[in-house]
């Protein structure tokens, strides 16, 4: 039960941050209410449509997300404080140190930092992220594809918070990069076609000679994947469903393949490259990095799903669920590299970022050895 998570971390924050304060009992009692309010997000979502698509105004979802993010950060800072407090206690008992600490000031600083970073890390996500640019060396890349530019978008999560104006601004930033190809690696949406289709109209304004190719993410299967695949065709998005396409520039070729997210029940990595031309450079889109690395027939794999771990201290945990992959570029072997994007948008289930910025990814292909 995910609501229990909020209760547990609220209890820890209360025990660590508020109960030890040297203040009058009624002030302490008042302050104890705050972490439990911050931890109510999942309970509230459950009452108004569920975690995937809470039926609340976007500003209210943002507030709930910011409060929950602040609570998570508070717990992280409190853990550091408590470890240091234990060390301080031991050293003082051993008479190694003798200075006193001001518990009230320390705890107040933690609370202020947690709320400051929590609200900044959430509210900042409604703005278009910065571009992360990379050069990618690919074996057997033809000279006509030297300098070929690919923009990756992923985890847009249009729905409770992000709307069409966000997509409009993302498209404007993408066009500034003058890409040859745009790849979208899943999790377009949180909600049904009937409610959200028109929010994607701006995708028709993307200027890329080789168009927009995409794969499904797990959230498409929570929102009616078949309907979304058909709906987004109207805006120029071609989904690669366990298949590949051949791009041609002059006499050179480049294969781009895509697999359905495993939530589909029919994800098939082998089928994706079935009958593909041999010795032709290959790019694979797989929403989840763990799925992508099962197929090493590709030279370059693009994934998302992890949101980069969202908060830097959560990265080891998120990586453990994704075969060790969470953010950035990984060299899988001599011929295959994997890029895991931090994501372009935010999910209303966990929207606060801390030292893990959202991104629009730009890859410039070069000839590898």
Residue frames relative to the residue before (quaternion, step in Angstrom):
aa qw qx qy qz dx dy dz
X 1.0000 0.0000 0.0000 0.0000 0.00 0.00 0.00
X 0.3599 -0.7903 0.4552 0.1969 3.56 -0.37 1.27
X 0.5632 0.5967 -0.3957 0.4125 3.60 1.15 -0.48
X 0.5907 0.5905 -0.3566 0.4186 3.58 1.16 -0.62
X 0.5697 0.5992 -0.3762 0.4181 3.56 1.13 -0.64
X 0.6668 0.5067 -0.2961 0.4594 3.57 0.92 -0.94
X 0.6465 0.5211 -0.3171 0.4582 3.57 1.02 -0.81
X 0.6642 0.5214 -0.3104 0.4365 3.59 0.90 -0.93
X 0.7156 0.4316 -0.2803 0.4723 3.59 0.79 -0.93
X 0.5909 0.5497 -0.3689 0.4610 3.60 1.15 -0.51
X 0.6385 0.5210 -0.3227 0.4656 3.58 0.99 -0.81
X 0.6599 0.5007 -0.3177 0.4614 3.58 0.91 -0.87
X 0.6432 0.5184 -0.3244 0.4608 3.60 0.94 -0.87
X 0.6524 0.5162 -0.3124 0.4586 3.58 0.97 -0.85
X 0.6868 0.4905 -0.2831 0.4556 3.58 0.90 -0.93
X 0.7331 0.4422 -0.2338 0.4608 3.56 0.96 -0.89
X 0.7964 0.3706 -0.1582 0.4510 3.54 0.86 -0.99
X 0.8049 0.3426 -0.1445 0.4625 3.58 0.89 -0.92
X 0.6729 0.5242 -0.3233 0.4098 3.61 0.77 -0.94
X 0.7042 0.4628 -0.3063 0.4427 3.67 0.90 -0.69
X 0.4685 0.7063 -0.4475 0.2855 3.64 1.18 -0.22
X 0.3894 -0.7198 0.5274 0.2285 3.60 -0.99 0.84
X 0.4110 0.6828 -0.4908 0.3521 3.57 0.59 1.21
X 0.6761 -0.4863 0.3552 0.4245 3.57 -1.28 0.28
X 0.6442 -0.5915 0.3380 0.3475 3.54 -1.10 0.81
X 0.6747 0.4974 -0.3183 0.4429 3.61 0.95 -0.77
X 0.6108 0.5173 -0.3506 0.4862 3.60 1.14 -0.54
X 0.6358 0.5234 -0.3176 0.4700 3.55 1.04 -0.82
X 0.6432 0.5275 -0.3156 0.4566 3.58 0.99 -0.85
X 0.6421 0.5170 -0.3180 0.4682 3.58 1.00 -0.80
X 0.6847 0.4927 -0.2872 0.4539 3.57 0.91 -0.93
X 0.5952 0.5943 -0.3610 0.4029 3.58 1.12 -0.63
X 0.5810 0.5983 -0.3708 0.4086 3.58 1.16 -0.51
X 0.6101 0.6306 -0.3457 0.3326 3.58 1.02 -0.88
X 0.7044 0.4462 -0.3204 0.4495 3.69 0.65 -0.87
X 0.6462 0.5164 -0.3339 0.4519 3.60 1.06 -0.63
X 0.5948 0.5229 -0.3587 0.4941 3.60 1.15 -0.55
X 0.6570 0.5201 -0.3072 0.4511 3.59 0.94 -0.89
X 0.7237 0.4594 -0.2454 0.4528 3.59 1.07 -0.68
X 0.5074 0.6993 -0.3912 0.3169 3.60 1.29 0.04
X 0.3931 0.7836 -0.4446 0.1840 3.58 1.23 -0.34
X 0.7280 0.4410 -0.2674 0.4517 3.58 0.62 -1.06
X 0.6132 0.5371 -0.3498 0.4618 3.58 1.07 -0.66
X 0.6583 0.5012 -0.3058 0.4712 3.60 0.95 -0.87
X 0.6441 0.5280 -0.3247 0.4482 3.59 0.92 -0.89
X 0.6323 0.5511 -0.3330 0.4307 3.55 0.99 -0.84
X 0.6880 0.4882 -0.2819 0.4570 3.59 1.07 -0.70
X 0.7940 0.3185 -0.1375 0.4993 3.61 1.15 -0.54
X 0.8376 -0.2065 0.0791 0.4995 3.58 0.86 0.90
X 0.5791 -0.6127 0.3732 0.3873 3.58 1.21 -0.24
X 0.6829 -0.5266 0.3422 0.3733 3.52 -1.30 0.42
X 0.6580 0.5360 -0.3187 0.4220 3.60 1.05 -0.71
X 0.8181 0.0014 0.0425 0.5736 3.56 0.99 -0.73
X 0.0426 -0.8263 0.5617 0.0056 3.61 0.42 1.17
X 0.3603 -0.7470 0.5248 0.1919 3.55 -0.88 0.98
X 0.3757 0.6886 -0.5108 0.3519 3.52 0.37 1.35
X 0.5981 -0.5380 0.4266 0.4133 3.62 -1.16 0.41
X 0.6146 -0.5880 0.3709 0.3728 3.63 -0.99 0.76
X 0.6492 0.5273 -0.3398 0.4300 3.61 0.93 -0.80
X 0.6578 0.5034 -0.3129 0.4648 3.58 1.04 -0.74
X 0.6096 0.5270 -0.3465 0.4802 3.58 1.07 -0.70
X 0.6415 0.5287 -0.3213 0.4535 3.59 0.96 -0.85
X 0.6508 0.5120 -0.3183 0.4616 3.58 0.95 -0.85
X 0.6642 0.4967 -0.3036 0.4690 3.58 0.90 -0.92
X 0.6445 0.5143 -0.3153 0.4697 3.58 1.02 -0.80
X 0.6651 0.5053 -0.3032 0.4586 3.57 0.94 -0.90
X 0.6454 0.5135 -0.3218 0.4650 3.59 0.98 -0.78
X 0.6717 0.4839 -0.3002 0.4739 3.57 0.94 -0.88
X 0.6320 0.5240 -0.3260 0.4688 3.57 1.02 -0.80
X 0.6298 0.5309 -0.3246 0.4648 3.58 1.03 -0.78
X 0.6421 0.5191 -0.3169 0.4666 3.57 1.02 -0.81
X 0.6384 0.5202 -0.3274 0.4632 3.60 0.97 -0.83
X 0.6736 0.4862 -0.2937 0.4729 3.57 0.93 -0.90
X 0.6114 0.5550 -0.3401 0.4500 3.55 1.06 -0.76
X 0.6550 0.5040 -0.3054 0.4729 3.57 0.94 -0.88
X 0.6362 0.5265 -0.3262 0.4601 3.59 0.98 -0.83
X 0.6843 0.4709 -0.2850 0.4782 3.57 0.86 -0.95
X 0.6381 0.5290 -0.3244 0.4557 3.59 1.06 -0.75
X 0.6105 0.5445 -0.3523 0.4546 3.58 1.03 -0.69
X 0.6427 0.5027 -0.3136 0.4857 3.57 0.99 -0.86
X 0.6480 0.5276 -0.3078 0.4549 3.57 0.93 -0.95
X 0.7003 0.4857 -0.2868 0.4375 3.58 0.82 -0.94
X 0.6154 0.5194 -0.3464 0.4812 3.58 1.08 -0.65
X 0.6760 0.4819 -0.2912 0.4754 3.57 0.92 -0.93
X 0.6213 0.5447 -0.3374 0.4511 3.58 1.08 -0.71
X 0.6356 0.5210 -0.3245 0.4682 3.56 1.05 -0.78
X 0.6446 0.5055 -0.3136 0.4803 3.58 0.97 -0.86
X 0.6293 0.5370 -0.3183 0.4629 3.57 1.02 -0.89
X 0.6502 0.5265 -0.3119 0.4503 3.59 0.93 -0.92
X 0.6655 0.5013 -0.3007 0.4641 3.59 0.91 -0.92
X 0.6866 0.4880 -0.2898 0.4543 3.57 0.85 -0.97
X 0.6427 0.5138 -0.3261 0.4654 3.56 1.05 -0.70
X 0.6335 0.5240 -0.3249 0.4674 3.59 1.01 -0.79
X 0.6990 0.4439 -0.2570 0.4983 3.54 1.09 -0.75
X 0.3994 -0.7506 0.4301 0.3035 3.55 1.39 -0.01
X 0.3080 0.7344 -0.5281 0.2949 3.52 1.10 0.78
X 0.7706 0.1196 -0.0605 0.6230 3.56 1.15 -0.74
X 0.1900 -0.8049 0.5539 0.0967 3.55 -1.22 0.49
X 0.5130 0.6630 -0.4243 0.3426 3.60 1.23 -0.19
X 0.3873 -0.7072 0.5471 0.2249 3.53 -1.25 0.55
X 0.2890 -0.7359 0.5824 0.1891 3.56 -1.18 0.53
X 0.3889 -0.6974 0.5534 0.2368 3.53 -1.17 0.68
X 0.2969 -0.8028 0.4932 0.1552 3.55 -0.10 1.33
X 0.6314 0.5499 -0.3343 0.4326 3.58 0.98 -0.80
X 0.6828 0.4805 -0.2890 0.4684 3.58 0.89 -0.91
X 0.6455 0.5220 -0.3250 0.4530 3.57 0.97 -0.84
X 0.7029 0.4661 -0.2778 0.4598 3.57 0.81 -0.97
X 0.6244 0.5257 -0.3370 0.4693 3.58 1.07 -0.70
X 0.6394 0.5201 -0.3215 0.4661 3.59 1.03 -0.80
X 0.6324 0.5269 -0.3265 0.4646 3.59 0.99 -0.83
X 0.6690 0.5034 -0.3043 0.4544 3.59 0.86 -0.94
X 0.6716 0.4955 -0.3040 0.4594 3.58 0.90 -0.91
X 0.6566 0.5025 -0.3112 0.4685 3.59 0.95 -0.85
X 0.6487 0.5291 -0.3209 0.4429 3.57 0.95 -0.88
X 0.6972 0.4485 -0.2786 0.4849 3.59 0.87 -0.91
X 0.6311 0.5377 -0.3416 0.4425 3.61 0.99 -0.72
X 0.7125 0.4262 -0.2513 0.4975 3.57 0.82 -1.02
X 0.6248 0.5602 -0.3417 0.4230 3.59 1.05 -0.70
X 0.7097 0.4300 -0.2630 0.4922 3.57 0.87 -0.90
X 0.6375 0.5068 -0.3370 0.4725 3.60 1.00 -0.74
X 0.6893 0.5070 -0.2802 0.4351 3.58 0.89 -0.96
X 0.6802 0.4463 -0.2818 0.5086 3.58 1.25 -0.37
X 0.7052 0.4750 -0.2780 0.4470 3.57 0.70 -1.07
X 0.6333 0.5550 -0.3385 0.4200 3.60 1.02 -0.77
X 0.6087 0.5982 -0.3523 0.3841 3.61 1.16 -0.47
X 0.5887 0.5655 -0.3906 0.4256 3.61 1.19 -0.17
X 0.6311 0.5047 -0.3302 0.4878 3.57 1.30 -0.12
X 0.6098 -0.5730 0.4011 0.3728 3.56 -1.17 0.59
X 0.4178 -0.7337 0.4736 0.2505 3.62 -0.77 0.96
X 0.6051 -0.5509 0.4403 0.3694 3.49 -1.34 0.24
X 0.5110 -0.6314 0.4961 0.3067 3.54 -1.34 0.35
X 0.1509 -0.7376 0.6494 0.1074 3.55 -1.07 0.82
X 0.1369 -0.8252 0.5469 0.0335 3.56 -0.53 1.18
X 0.0173 -0.7931 0.6076 -0.0382 3.56 -1.03 0.89
X 0.2784 -0.6843 0.6359 0.2231 3.52 -1.30 0.47
X 0.1103 -0.7990 0.5904 0.0282 3.56 -0.92 0.95
X 0.2392 -0.7738 0.5740 0.1204 3.56 -0.64 1.16
X 0.0512 -0.8103 0.5833 -0.0241 3.55 -0.74 1.10
X 0.4627 -0.6969 0.4852 0.2547 3.52 -0.83 1.09
X 0.8453 0.1592 -0.1610 0.4839 3.55 -1.11 0.86
X 0.3434 0.7349 -0.5188 0.2697 3.61 1.17 0.36
X 0.4272 -0.7175 0.4924 0.2455 3.57 -0.81 1.01
X 0.6348 -0.5656 0.3696 0.3750 3.54 -1.16 0.60
X 0.6275 0.5512 -0.3430 0.4298 3.60 1.07 -0.60
X 0.6954 0.4332 -0.2701 0.5058 3.58 1.24 -0.38
X 0.3944 0.6929 -0.4960 0.3439 3.58 1.27 0.15
X 0.8128 0.1974 -0.1722 0.5203 3.59 -0.74 1.07
X 0.3666 0.7295 -0.4885 0.3079 3.60 1.30 0.16
X 0.2063 -0.8169 0.5335 0.0738 3.57 -0.75 1.09
X 0.0824 -0.7844 0.6148 -0.0009 3.53 -0.85 1.10
X 0.1562 -0.7522 0.6323 0.0997 3.56 -0.96 0.89
X 0.1621 -0.7723 0.6088 0.0813 3.55 -0.92 0.95
X 0.0519 -0.7306 0.6802 0.0287 3.51 -1.05 0.97
X 0.0927 0.8030 -0.5853 0.0636 3.57 -1.03 0.63
X 0.8407 0.1755 -0.1262 0.4966 3.55 -1.26 0.47
X 0.1026 0.8184 -0.5500 0.1311 3.56 0.77 1.10
X 0.0770 -0.8592 0.5012 0.0683 3.58 1.10 -0.76
X 0.1015 0.7800 -0.6019 0.1379 3.56 0.72 1.05
X 0.4014 0.7099 -0.4962 0.2978 3.58 -0.80 0.96
X 0.8673 0.0422 -0.0255 0.4954 3.58 -0.65 -1.07
X 0.7834 0.2775 -0.1531 0.5347 3.61 1.03 -0.72
X 0.7919 0.3032 -0.1577 0.5060 3.57 0.55 -1.16
X 0.1152 -0.8076 0.5784 0.0017 3.52 -0.96 1.00
X 0.8079 -0.3127 0.2141 0.4513 3.54 -1.32 -0.27
X 0.6189 0.5512 -0.3616 0.4271 3.61 1.03 -0.64
X 0.6086 0.5328 -0.3448 0.4763 3.58 1.13 -0.61
X 0.6502 0.5010 -0.3131 0.4777 3.60 0.93 -0.88
X 0.6136 0.5525 -0.3386 0.4512 3.58 1.01 -0.80
X 0.6977 0.4621 -0.2742 0.4738 3.59 0.87 -0.93
X 0.6179 0.5318 -0.3437 0.4660 3.60 1.06 -0.70
X 0.6471 0.5197 -0.3141 0.4609 3.57 0.94 -0.88
X 0.6324 0.5262 -0.3345 0.4597 3.59 0.96 -0.80
X 0.6637 0.4878 -0.3057 0.4776 3.60 0.96 -0.84
X 0.6243 0.5386 -0.3352 0.4558 3.60 1.01 -0.81
X 0.6797 0.4996 -0.2971 0.4474 3.59 0.86 -0.92
X 0.5875 0.5704 -0.3650 0.4431 3.60 1.13 -0.56
X 0.6677 0.5164 -0.2879 0.4522 3.57 1.17 -0.62
X 0.2879 -0.8011 0.4788 0.2147 3.58 1.33 -0.19
X 0.1264 0.8384 -0.5219 0.0929 3.62 0.75 0.99
X 0.4523 -0.6350 0.5456 0.3075 3.53 -1.31 0.36
X 0.8011 0.0568 0.0378 0.5946 3.56 1.08 -0.80
X 0.1667 -0.7577 0.6215 0.1087 3.56 -1.11 0.74
X 0.0980 -0.7828 0.6140 0.0244 3.55 -0.88 1.04
X 0.1030 -0.7844 0.6107 0.0344 3.58 -0.88 0.98
X 0.1736 -0.8492 0.4965 0.0473 3.54 -0.37 1.28
X 0.8242 -0.3708 0.1341 0.4064 3.52 0.62 1.24
X 0.7748 0.3119 -0.3022 0.4594 3.51 -1.46 0.26
X 0.0483 0.8141 -0.5663 0.1192 3.52 0.68 1.22
X 0.8664 0.1176 0.1155 0.4713 3.50 0.73 -1.17
X 0.1172 -0.7267 0.6670 0.1150 3.50 -1.39 0.39
X 0.6939 0.3925 -0.3043 0.5214 3.55 0.07 1.32
X 0.6213 -0.5923 0.3940 0.3287 3.53 -1.32 0.30
X 0.6632 -0.5161 0.3812 0.3854 3.53 -1.29 0.53
X 0.6499 0.5526 -0.3220 0.4107 3.57 0.87 -0.91
X 0.7340 0.4198 -0.2309 0.4813 3.58 1.09 -0.66
X 0.8401 0.2819 -0.0747 0.4575 3.57 0.97 -0.84
X 0.4022 0.7508 -0.4746 0.2219 3.63 1.16 -0.17
X 0.7050 0.4924 -0.2916 0.4189 3.60 0.74 -0.98
X 0.5297 0.6301 -0.4157 0.3867 3.60 1.20 -0.30
X 0.6991 0.4728 -0.2620 0.4680 3.60 1.21 -0.43
X 0.3296 0.7868 -0.4808 0.2027 3.62 1.21 0.10
X 0.6225 0.5830 -0.3432 0.3934 3.58 1.02 -0.76
X 0.5174 0.6425 -0.4251 0.3726 3.61 1.17 -0.35
X 0.5861 0.5874 -0.3679 0.4197 3.60 1.15 -0.51
X 0.6563 0.5258 -0.3057 0.4465 3.60 1.23 -0.40
X 0.4550 0.6809 -0.4627 0.3395 3.59 1.24 -0.06
X 0.1970 -0.7804 0.5885 0.0763 3.54 -0.89 1.03
X 0.3043 0.7117 -0.5710 0.2736 3.54 -0.21 1.33
X 0.4828 -0.7138 0.4186 0.2867 3.62 -0.53 1.13
X 0.7554 0.3572 -0.2028 0.5105 3.59 1.04 -0.73
X 0.5805 -0.6724 0.3323 0.3169 3.56 1.26 0.41
X 0.5550 -0.5716 0.4922 0.3507 3.52 -1.34 -0.49
X 0.0464 -0.7704 0.6359 0.0015 3.55 -0.80 1.09
X 0.0420 -0.8265 0.5603 -0.0349 3.57 -1.02 0.76
X 0.1763 -0.7217 0.6477 0.1694 3.49 -1.43 0.15
X 0.5539 -0.5992 0.4602 0.3498 3.53 -1.27 0.34
X 0.2444 -0.7192 0.6259 0.1766 3.51 -1.32 0.51
X 0.7092 -0.4508 0.3032 0.4493 3.57 -1.21 0.11
X 0.6564 0.5295 -0.3311 0.4232 3.61 1.02 -0.69
X 0.5373 0.5855 -0.4201 0.4381 3.60 1.17 -0.30
X 0.6922 0.4737 -0.2800 0.4669 3.58 1.02 -0.78
X 0.6080 0.4989 -0.3625 0.5000 3.57 1.26 -0.12
X 0.7568 0.4067 -0.1705 0.4824 3.56 1.24 -0.53
X 0.6208 -0.5334 0.3455 0.4591 3.59 1.28 0.11
X 0.1261 -0.8676 0.4763 0.0677 3.57 0.58 1.20
X 0.6594 0.5222 -0.3294 0.4290 3.62 0.81 -0.93
X 0.6658 0.4994 -0.2998 0.4664 3.55 0.95 -0.88
X 0.6726 0.4902 -0.3065 0.4619 3.59 0.97 -0.77
X 0.6077 0.5454 -0.3605 0.4509 3.60 1.01 -0.70
X 0.6747 0.4751 -0.2854 0.4874 3.60 0.96 -0.84
X 0.6691 0.5229 -0.3066 0.4300 3.58 0.91 -0.91
X 0.7141 0.4652 -0.2682 0.4491 3.58 0.88 -0.88
X 0.4808 0.6327 -0.4430 0.4150 3.59 1.26 -0.16
X 0.6147 0.5708 -0.3420 0.4234 3.58 1.07 -0.72
X 0.7344 0.3838 -0.2158 0.5165 3.57 1.21 -0.47
X 0.6659 -0.5691 0.2821 0.3913 3.54 1.21 0.57
X 0.5211 0.6304 -0.4211 0.3921 3.59 1.23 0.29
X 0.1241 -0.7827 0.6074 0.0558 3.57 -0.77 1.04
X 0.2498 -0.7738 0.5686 0.1249 3.56 -0.65 1.13
X 0.2312 -0.7275 0.6299 0.1430 3.54 -1.03 0.87
X 0.0703 -0.8262 0.5581 -0.0314 3.53 -0.34 1.32
X 0.7821 -0.2570 0.1063 0.5576 3.55 0.06 1.35
X 0.6150 0.5056 -0.3401 0.5005 3.55 0.97 0.90
X 0.2702 -0.7485 0.5775 0.1824 3.54 -1.33 0.10
X 0.2150 -0.7381 0.6203 0.1558 3.49 -1.35 0.26
X 0.3522 -0.7368 0.5444 0.1917 3.57 -1.15 0.63
X 0.1775 -0.7729 0.6037 0.0816 3.56 -0.72 1.12
X 0.1438 -0.8044 0.5744 0.0478 3.57 -0.94 0.90
X 0.0440 0.7418 -0.6691 0.0153 3.54 -1.12 0.83
X 0.8030 -0.0763 -0.0022 0.5910 3.52 -0.30 1.25
X 0.7878 -0.2616 0.2158 0.5142 3.56 -0.75 -1.05
X 0.6210 0.5639 -0.3315 0.4318 3.61 1.27 -0.05
X 0.2124 -0.7806 0.5810 0.0896 3.53 -1.25 0.61
X 0.0740 -0.7532 0.6515 0.0534 3.51 -1.32 0.48
X 0.2536 -0.7673 0.5730 0.1361 3.57 -0.84 1.02
X 0.0436 -0.7555 0.6529 0.0323 3.56 -1.01 0.88
X 0.0631 -0.8071 0.5868 -0.0163 3.56 -0.70 1.15
X 0.0805 -0.7890 0.6065 0.0559 3.53 -1.29 0.37
X 0.1842 -0.7722 0.5979 0.1107 3.54 -1.17 0.64
X 0.5367 -0.5912 0.4935 0.3448 3.53 -1.19 0.62
X 0.5578 -0.5698 0.4710 0.3773 3.54 -1.15 0.54
X 0.5952 -0.6163 0.3812 0.3474 3.57 -1.03 0.76
X 0.5375 0.6123 -0.4158 0.4041 3.62 1.21 -0.32
X 0.5562 0.6252 -0.3837 0.3906 3.58 1.24 -0.39
X 0.4053 -0.7142 0.4723 0.3202 3.56 1.14 -0.62
X 0.7681 0.3044 -0.1920 0.5297 3.61 1.23 -0.15
X 0.2458 0.7715 -0.5458 0.2154 3.59 1.10 0.58
X 0.0371 0.8182 -0.5653 0.0980 3.57 -0.72 1.09
X 0.2318 -0.8214 0.5115 0.1002 3.54 -0.07 1.33
X 0.6321 0.5294 -0.3403 0.4521 3.59 1.03 -0.71
X 0.6509 0.5292 -0.3058 0.4502 3.56 0.96 -0.89
X 0.5820 0.6223 -0.3684 0.3718 3.57 1.08 -0.72
X 0.7829 0.2715 -0.1525 0.5386 3.60 1.05 -0.71
X 0.2910 0.7810 -0.5071 0.2194 3.57 1.22 0.35
X 0.8517 0.0613 -0.1002 0.5107 3.57 -0.88 1.07
X 0.3502 0.7319 -0.5102 0.2852 3.60 1.17 0.46
X 0.5703 -0.6022 0.4356 0.3499 3.57 -1.10 0.70
X 0.4142 -0.7091 0.5119 0.2522 3.57 -0.88 0.91
X 0.8220 0.2414 -0.2031 0.4742 3.54 -1.30 0.54
X 0.5292 0.5744 -0.4297 0.4531 3.55 1.20 0.56
X 0.5259 -0.6449 0.4416 0.3355 3.63 -0.83 0.91
X 0.1425 -0.8234 0.5489 0.0195 3.54 -0.97 0.91
X 0.1039 -0.7528 0.6487 0.0420 3.52 -1.06 0.93
X 0.1330 -0.7969 0.5878 0.0424 3.55 -0.96 0.91
X 0.1856 -0.7364 0.6385 0.1246 3.56 -1.09 0.82
X 0.1267 0.7490 -0.6416 0.1060 3.57 -0.89 1.01
X 0.4822 -0.7105 0.4177 0.2970 3.56 -0.51 1.13
X 0.7760 0.2719 -0.1464 0.5500 3.58 0.87 -0.94
X 0.4960 -0.6979 0.4157 0.3069 3.62 -0.68 1.00
X 0.5972 0.5667 -0.3624 0.4369 3.59 1.06 -0.67
X 0.6425 0.5070 -0.3292 0.4709 3.61 1.00 -0.75
X 0.6702 0.5359 -0.3057 0.4125 3.55 0.89 -0.94
X 0.7182 0.4657 -0.2715 0.4400 3.57 0.88 -0.86
X 0.5152 0.6010 -0.4384 0.4257 3.58 1.23 0.12
X 0.7268 0.3584 -0.2057 0.5487 3.56 1.28 -0.34
X 0.0429 -0.8410 0.5392 -0.0125 3.55 -0.15 1.28
X 0.3856 0.6964 -0.5028 0.3368 3.57 1.15 0.59
X 0.6371 0.5286 -0.3243 0.4578 3.58 1.26 -0.25
X 0.4452 -0.6695 0.5267 0.2760 3.54 -1.23 0.56
X 0.7977 0.0693 -0.0013 0.5990 3.55 1.09 -0.74
X 0.1267 -0.7981 0.5886 0.0226 3.56 -0.77 1.13
X 0.1518 -0.7835 0.5992 0.0636 3.57 -0.92 0.97
X 0.0471 0.8018 -0.5909 0.0756 3.56 -0.82 1.04
X 0.1858 -0.7399 0.6293 0.1483 3.51 -1.40 0.08
X 0.4174 0.7825 -0.4325 0.1626 3.52 -0.62 -1.29
X 0.7440 0.4442 -0.2479 0.4332 3.62 0.79 -0.95
X 0.2571 -0.7611 0.5289 0.2737 3.60 1.19 -0.58
X 0.6068 -0.5866 0.3402 0.4147 3.56 1.19 0.53
X 0.6270 -0.5123 0.3388 0.4793 3.55 1.29 0.09
X 0.3729 -0.7761 0.4218 0.2841 3.57 1.41 -0.20
X 0.7754 0.0258 -0.0036 0.6310 3.59 0.83 -0.98
X 0.5777 -0.6576 0.3470 0.3367 3.54 -0.78 1.03
X 0.6823 0.4886 -0.3030 0.4516 3.60 1.00 -0.70
X 0.6313 0.5146 -0.3353 0.4735 3.59 1.30 -0.17
X 0.4498 0.7322 -0.4356 0.2681 3.59 1.23 -0.27
X 0.6573 0.4941 -0.3497 0.4489 3.67 0.83 -0.75
X 0.6453 0.5174 -0.3245 0.4589 3.59 1.02 -0.76
X 0.6790 0.4750 -0.2932 0.4768 3.59 0.87 -0.94
X 0.6223 0.5419 -0.3400 0.4512 3.59 1.02 -0.75
X 0.6384 0.5510 -0.3329 0.4218 3.59 1.00 -0.80
X 0.6798 0.4536 -0.2835 0.5018 3.59 1.20 -0.47
X 0.7478 0.3591 -0.1922 0.5243 3.59 1.28 -0.18
X 0.6216 -0.6011 0.3214 0.3859 3.53 1.05 0.93
X 0.7312 -0.4380 0.2262 0.4715 3.56 1.11 0.70
X 0.6382 0.5256 -0.3256 0.4588 3.60 1.26 -0.14
X 0.0598 0.8275 -0.5552 0.0580 3.58 -0.85 0.91
X 0.8203 -0.0929 0.1040 0.5547 3.63 0.90 -0.81
X 0.8177 0.2955 -0.2091 0.4476 3.54 -1.01 0.85
X 0.7023 -0.4799 0.3592 0.3840 3.52 -1.38 -0.29
X 0.0644 -0.7788 0.6239 0.0057 3.55 -1.01 0.93
X 0.2772 -0.7301 0.5974 0.1823 3.57 -1.01 0.81
X 0.2581 -0.8101 0.5103 0.1290 3.58 -0.28 1.28
X 0.7464 -0.1670 0.1070 0.6352 3.56 1.05 -0.82
X 0.7826 -0.3500 0.2137 0.4683 3.59 -1.25 -0.13
X 0.7927 0.3257 -0.1507 0.4928 3.59 1.08 -0.68
X 0.7528 0.3660 -0.1905 0.5129 3.61 1.21 -0.26
X 0.0290 -0.7706 0.6366 0.0067 3.54 -0.93 0.98
X 0.2341 -0.7597 0.5978 0.1035 3.53 -1.23 0.63
X 0.0920 -0.7727 0.6237 0.0747 3.55 -1.02 0.81
X 0.1284 -0.7740 0.6185 0.0443 3.55 -0.85 1.07
X 0.2757 -0.7916 0.5285 0.1345 3.55 -0.41 1.25
X 0.5118 -0.6284 0.4981 0.3085 3.55 -1.22 0.57
X 0.5533 -0.6091 0.3943 0.4092 3.57 1.27 -0.23
X 0.4169 -0.7238 0.5063 0.2145 3.53 -1.15 0.72
X 0.7873 0.2563 -0.1270 0.5462 3.59 1.07 -0.72
X 0.4563 -0.6536 0.5182 0.3098 3.54 -1.23 -0.50
X 0.3170 -0.7117 0.5952 0.1969 3.52 -1.24 0.59
X 0.4837 -0.7004 0.4429 0.2817 3.56 -0.86 0.95
X 0.5445 0.6038 -0.4092 0.4142 3.59 1.23 -0.04
X 0.7774 -0.0705 0.0617 0.6220 3.56 1.21 -0.57
X 0.0018 0.8817 -0.4678 0.0622 3.55 0.13 1.32
X 0.6117 0.5846 -0.3590 0.3938 3.59 1.13 -0.44
X 0.1428 -0.7722 0.6143 0.0771 3.56 -0.97 0.91
X 0.0421 -0.7755 0.6296 0.0180 3.54 -1.14 0.71
X 0.8374 -0.1254 -0.0024 0.5321 3.54 -0.39 1.36
X 0.6407 0.4164 -0.3459 0.5444 3.59 1.18 0.63
X 0.1011 -0.8563 0.5025 0.0635 3.62 0.33 1.18
X 0.5346 -0.5777 0.5096 0.3476 3.53 -1.26 0.53
X 0.1148 -0.8283 0.5474 0.0328 3.57 -1.16 0.39
X 0.2220 -0.6373 0.7053 0.2170 3.44 -1.51 0.27
X 0.2295 -0.8173 0.5191 0.0989 3.58 -0.57 1.14
X 0.0998 -0.7832 0.6132 0.0269 3.56 -0.94 0.96
X 0.0600 -0.7986 0.5988 -0.0067 3.56 -0.77 1.10
X 0.1336 -0.7642 0.6276 0.0648 3.53 -0.91 0.98
X 0.3181 -0.7849 0.5066 0.1615 3.56 -0.56 1.19
X 0.0368 -0.7732 0.6330 0.0139 3.53 -1.07 0.82
X 0.5824 -0.5935 0.4266 0.3556 3.55 -1.24 0.39
X 0.2192 -0.7796 0.5769 0.1067 3.55 -0.80 1.06
X 0.5890 -0.5840 0.4251 0.3624 3.52 -1.28 0.28
